Amino acid sequence: MSSWENGYGDFGMVPDPATLRPVPWHEGTALLIADLAWHDGSPVVAAPRQILRRQLDRLAELGYTAQVGTELE
C-alpha cells in the first residue's frame, strides 16, 4: 500500500460498467465507480469496495445475504 515509508506508487483504476449512472443535477454528466488494482491486475485488498466484496462473499459462504447501502464521498 502507498505510504510515506513505502512511496506513493500508482494504482490502476478498473471501471465497473454496472455502476454507470447519469448525474441528474448535472446535465450531460455520468458517474462511474472504479475498483483499484495494482499494475499486475490484482485487486488492492485495502480498497473499500474490495473489503465490502470480501465480506459479502464470506456471508454468502455461510448462506446469508446482505442489504447494504454506501455513501460516495
Beta strands, then each sheet from edge to edge (+ up, - down):
strand 1: 12-15
strand 2: 21-22
strand 3: 30-31
strand 4: 34-37
sheet 1: 1+ 4-
sheet 2: 2+ 3-
end
